[in-house]
Amino acid sequence: MSCKLTQRFVPGYLDGELDLSRTIEMETHLQTCAECAQELERLQALRAALQHGALAYAAPEGLRERIQSSLRASTPRETTERASGWHGFQFLRPVLLLRWAGAFAVLALCAVTAWQFLPGLRGPSSDQRLAAEVLASHVRSLEAGHLLDVASTDQHTVKPWFDGRLDFSPPVEDLASDDFPLVGGRLDYLEGREVAALIYQRRKHFINVFVWPGATGASSPQIVESRQGYNMTRWSRGGFRFWAVSDVNAADLAEFVRLLESRTAR
Ligand SMILES: [Zn+2]
């Protein structure tokens, strides 16, 4: 993982929001890169200062009790009973909890082993995992300041920007004449590698197109799916894998993909 991406993910890392593979990639990078480790320390110090400094305000004990009692008063009786029964559960005792943790660790190990040695198990779901990753990257990119690393509507600016930042040169097309203007590019991270993200606009919506070299040069037809209200299309062509994702409607995304595919086929 590059320094730029590591530093982008540091806040998420501090908040424990990254998935396991990204966390491992980050920690590996942080062990070897003083600059990024420093960035992490800087944010940790900032967080500590905010928590312990004059800006921090601890709510008075009385407020906590008032909130709890008003919650109790407004909670239906059945739920309250179940909640209080929960505290009586024997397995919450520390010793037993440790045993449960042990059993869980064994189970997790079995799952990881099975996943590694039985390709059939992960075959059908690898695209599903990637789809979830693509969607998460799309949503993350829409957070303030995350969409663009290079802002330009000119494909001759965006394409060279990736040179030296990636180990491949992604095909970059502008579709402004078809009302899908290119607005820029970004480095992103999928399947354990750095990928190009090209950003297009349709009215007020953004379309992220993730591009990276395929394992084989084979082309594959479009696969369309919808996930959590977002439309996604993936295909392979010219040795590249493409994933387009957006909240534009399915017809607009289909039109966009058709245009992009016909341009990259030339
Ligand atoms: Zn670094």
Residues whose N, C-alpha, C, O or C-beta is under 5 A from the ligand:
A	BS01	ZN	C3 C33 C36
